Amino acid sequence: MRVLGIDPGLTRCGVGVVEGVPGRQCKLVAYYVVYTDADDDIGLRLLHLDKSLAELVAEHKPESVAVERVFSQHNTRTVMGTAQASAVAILAGSRAGLPVQTYTPSEVKAAVTGSGTAGKAQVTAMVTRLLGLSEPPRPADAADALALAICHIWRGGTRARIQAAAARQAAAVASARKAASTRQAAAVAAARQAAAARPEARQAPAASPARRAVAAKSAGKTSVTAPASPVPAAEAANNGGTRQ
């Protein structure tokens, strides 16, 4: 794996290119320091940094880029310039279509020296030893950039595998949910289709009296009319009698 490490800075920006695999000694490819004049306009300084990093990425063709993550400092002016340079560094890798990973200074120190509180001299000494150099890289910005590249080779591979496994698991869960939702929707649609195809039970309308009579006659039945109730004799006498 070839990694381009960037220690962002507006006045001095360290760049280091390292090759290697996790658990084995890394090999130095090259290192640089990009300088900008503090008296120049901020736009010109950032433009120069952007062009220089783009040229180095195109020249060395790394597989990934490692950038030091900006952390809070007491000097606001310094941290602002570092943040601007960090954004340019991330952009340089992203524009080339490369994966960009950021690391805190303590992560880099712990990966290279075993201690997250190691000083710059310790980091430089360990970078010199790990890369098998005859003399330490100067200035310290270059050593820091090489330390970033080493950190990414040793830790970035494990982190990338963990992230890839998490992404695969998330994709599998999403696929399972989508399949379950599809099956449920298909079952609901099938149930509705079956209900629509089933003949509905219809009640026959109530027959009219004329139709009932026709039905009774066709069945050989004779309708019998009930006789009128007899009028009582006393009532008949009263109705037909002659008043005296």
C-alpha positions as CSV (number, residue, x, y, z in Angstrom):
1,M,0.0,0.0,0.0
2,R,1.3,3.4,-0.9
3,V,0.1,6.3,1.4
4,L,0.7,10.0,1.1
5,G,0.8,11.6,4.5
6,I,0.2,15.3,4.9
7,D,1.0,17.4,8.0
8,P,-1.0,20.5,7.2
9,G,0.3,24.0,7.8
10,L,0.0,27.3,6.0
11,T,3.6,28.4,6.3
12,R,5.1,24.9,6.2
13,C,3.2,21.8,5.0
14,G,4.9,18.5,5.4
15,V,4.3,15.7,2.8
16,G,5.6,12.1,3.1
17,V,5.1,9.1,0.8
18,V,5.5,5.6,2.3
19,E,4.9,2.1,1.1
20,G,4.2,-0.9,3.3
21,V,1.8,-3.4,4.8
22,P,0.5,-3.8,8.3
23,G,2.9,-5.5,10.7
24,R,6.0,-5.1,8.5
25,Q,8.7,-2.5,8.0
26,C,7.7,0.4,5.7
27,K,9.7,1.8,2.9
28,L,10.4,5.5,2.3
29,V,9.4,6.8,-1.2
30,A,9.9,10.6,-0.8
31,Y,9.2,13.5,1.5
32,Y,8.8,17.2,0.9
33,V,7.9,20.5,2.6
34,V,5.7,23.0,0.8
35,Y,6.4,26.6,1.9
36,T,4.3,29.7,1.5
37,D,5.3,33.3,2.3
38,A,3.5,34.7,5.4
39,D,3.4,38.2,3.7
40,D,1.5,36.9,0.7
41,D,-2.3,37.1,0.3
42,I,-4.1,34.2,2.0
43,G,-5.8,33.3,-1.3
44,L,-2.4,33.1,-3.1
45,R,-0.9,31.0,-0.3
46,L,-3.8,28.5,-0.4
47,L,-3.7,28.3,-4.2
48,H,0.0,27.5,-4.1
49,L,-0.5,24.8,-1.6
50,D,-3.4,23.4,-3.6
51,K,-1.3,23.2,-6.8
52,S,1.7,21.7,-5.0
53,L,-0.3,19.0,-3.3
54,A,-2.2,18.2,-6.5
55,E,1.2,17.8,-8.4
56,L,2.6,15.5,-5.7
57,V,-0.5,13.3,-5.7
58,A,-0.4,13.0,-9.5
59,E,3.4,12.2,-9.4
60,H,3.4,9.5,-6.7
61,K,-0.1,8.0,-7.3
62,P,-0.8,7.0,-3.7
63,E,-3.7,4.6,-2.9
64,S,-4.9,6.7,0.0
65,V,-4.1,10.0,1.8
66,A,-3.7,10.5,5.5
67,V,-4.1,14.0,7.0
68,E,-3.5,15.2,10.5
69,R,-6.8,16.2,12.2
70,V,-6.8,19.8,13.4
71,F,-7.2,20.2,17.2
72,S,-7.8,23.2,19.3
73,Q,-4.9,25.4,20.3
74,H,-4.5,28.6,22.3
75,N,-3.2,30.5,19.3
76,T,-6.4,31.1,17.3
77,R,-4.5,32.6,14.3
78,T,-2.3,29.5,14.1
79,V,-5.2,27.0,14.3
80,M,-7.1,28.9,11.6
81,G,-4.2,28.7,9.2
82,T,-3.8,25.0,10.0
83,A,-7.5,24.3,9.4
84,Q,-7.4,26.1,6.1
85,A,-4.4,24.0,5.0
86,S,-6.0,20.8,6.3
87,A,-9.1,21.5,4.1
88,V,-6.8,22.0,1.0
89,A,-5.0,18.7,1.8
90,I,-8.3,16.8,2.1
91,L,-9.5,18.4,-1.1
92,A,-6.3,17.3,-2.9
93,G,-7.0,13.7,-2.1
94,S,-10.7,13.8,-2.7
95,R,-10.3,15.5,-6.1
96,A,-8.0,12.6,-7.2
97,G,-10.7,10.1,-6.1
98,L,-8.6,8.8,-3.2
99,P,-9.9,7.7,0.2
100,V,-8.8,10.3,2.8
101,Q,-8.4,9.5,6.5
102,T,-7.7,11.9,9.3
103,Y,-5.8,11.1,12.5
104,T,-5.3,13.1,15.7
105,P,-1.7,13.8,16.8
106,S,-2.1,11.4,19.8
107,E,-3.2,8.6,17.4
108,V,-0.1,9.1,15.2
109,K,2.3,9.3,18.2
110,A,0.8,6.1,19.7
111,A,1.0,4.2,16.4
112,V,4.7,5.2,15.9
113,T,6.2,5.4,19.4
114,G,3.6,3.5,21.5
115,S,2.8,6.6,23.5
116,G,0.2,9.2,22.7
117,T,2.2,11.9,24.6
118,A,5.5,11.5,22.8
119,G,7.4,14.6,21.8
120,K,8.5,15.6,18.3
121,A,12.0,14.4,18.9
122,Q,10.7,10.9,19.8
123,V,8.5,10.8,16.8
124,T,11.3,11.8,14.5
125,A,13.7,9.2,16.0
126,M,11.1,6.4,15.6
127,V,10.3,7.4,12.0
128,T,14.0,7.3,11.2
129,R,14.3,3.8,12.7
130,L,11.1,2.4,11.2
131,L,12.1,3.5,7.7
132,G,15.7,2.5,8.1
133,L,17.0,6.0,7.3
134,S,20.6,7.0,7.8
135,E,19.6,10.4,9.1
136,P,16.4,11.9,10.4
137,P,14.1,13.7,8.0
138,R,14.2,17.5,8.3
139,P,12.4,19.6,9.1
140,A,10.0,18.1,11.7
141,D,7.0,18.7,9.5
142,A,8.4,16.1,7.0
143,A,8.9,13.6,9.8
144,D,5.3,14.2,11.0
145,A,4.0,13.6,7.5
146,L,5.9,10.3,7.3
147,A,4.6,9.3,10.7
148,L,1.0,9.9,9.4
149,A,1.7,7.7,6.5
150,I,3.1,4.9,8.7
151,C,0.1,5.3,11.1
152,H,-2.3,4.8,8.2
153,I,-0.5,1.8,6.9
154,W,-0.5,0.1,10.3
155,R,-3.9,1.2,11.6
156,G,-5.8,2.4,8.6
157,G,-6.0,-1.2,7.2
158,T,-7.6,-2.5,10.3
159,R,-9.9,0.5,10.5
160,A,-10.9,0.1,6.8
161,R,-11.7,-3.6,7.4
162,I,-13.8,-2.7,10.4
163,Q,-15.7,0.0,8.4
164,A,-16.1,-2.4,5.4
165,A,-17.5,-5.1,7.7
166,A,-19.9,-2.6,9.3
167,A,-21.0,-1.4,5.8
168,R,-21.6,-5.0,4.7
169,Q,-23.6,-5.7,7.8
170,A,-25.7,-2.6,7.4
171,A,-26.3,-3.5,3.7
172,A,-27.4,-7.0,4.7
173,V,-29.8,-5.7,7.3
174,A,-31.2,-3.2,4.8
175,S,-31.6,-5.9,2.2
176,A,-33.4,-8.2,4.6
177,R,-35.8,-5.4,5.6
178,K,-36.5,-4.6,2.0
179,A,-37.1,-8.3,1.2
180,A,-39.5,-8.7,4.2
181,S,-41.3,-5.5,3.2
182,T,-41.7,-6.9,-0.4
183,R,-43.0,-10.2,0.9
184,Q,-45.5,-8.5,3.1
185,A,-46.7,-6.2,0.3
186,A,-47.1,-9.2,-2.0
187,A,-49.1,-11.1,0.6
188,V,-51.4,-8.2,1.2
189,A,-51.9,-7.8,-2.6
190,A,-52.7,-11.5,-3.0
191,A,-55.2,-11.4,-0.2
192,R,-57.0,-8.4,-1.7
193,Q,-57.0,-10.1,-5.1
194,A,-58.5,-13.3,-3.7
195,A,-61.2,-11.3,-1.8
196,A,-62.1,-9.5,-5.0
197,A,-62.4,-12.7,-7.0
198,R,-64.6,-14.5,-4.4
199,P,-68.5,-14.3,-5.3
200,E,-70.3,-12.2,-2.8
201,A,-73.3,-13.7,-1.0
202,R,-76.4,-11.8,-2.3
203,Q,-79.8,-11.9,-0.6
204,A,-82.8,-12.3,-2.8
205,P,-85.2,-9.4,-2.6
206,A,-88.5,-9.9,-0.7
207,A,-91.3,-11.2,-3.0
208,S,-94.3,-9.0,-3.5
209,P,-97.9,-10.2,-2.6
210,A,-98.7,-10.8,-6.3
211,R,-95.6,-12.9,-6.8
212,R,-96.4,-14.9,-3.6
213,A,-99.9,-15.6,-4.9
214,V,-98.6,-16.8,-8.3
215,A,-96.1,-19.0,-6.5
216,A,-98.8,-20.5,-4.3
217,K,-101.1,-21.2,-7.3
218,S,-98.3,-22.9,-9.2
219,A,-97.7,-25.1,-6.3
220,G,-101.4,-26.3,-6.3
221,K,-102.4,-24.4,-3.3
222,T,-105.8,-22.6,-2.9
223,S,-105.8,-19.4,-1.0
224,V,-108.6,-19.4,1.6
225,T,-110.2,-16.2,2.6
226,A,-111.2,-16.0,6.2
227,P,-115.0,-15.5,6.6
228,A,-116.2,-12.3,8.0
229,S,-116.9,-12.3,11.7
230,P,-120.7,-12.7,12.4
231,V,-122.5,-9.8,13.7
232,P,-124.0,-10.4,17.2
233,A,-127.8,-10.8,17.2
234,A,-128.3,-8.2,19.8
235,E,-126.3,-5.7,17.6
236,A,-128.3,-6.7,14.5
237,A,-131.5,-6.3,16.4
238,N,-130.5,-2.9,17.5
239,N,-129.4,-1.9,14.0
240,G,-132.6,-3.2,12.3
241,G,-135.2,-2.4,14.9
242,T,-137.8,0.4,14.7
243,R,-137.8,3.1,17.3
244,Q,-141.1,3.4,19.0
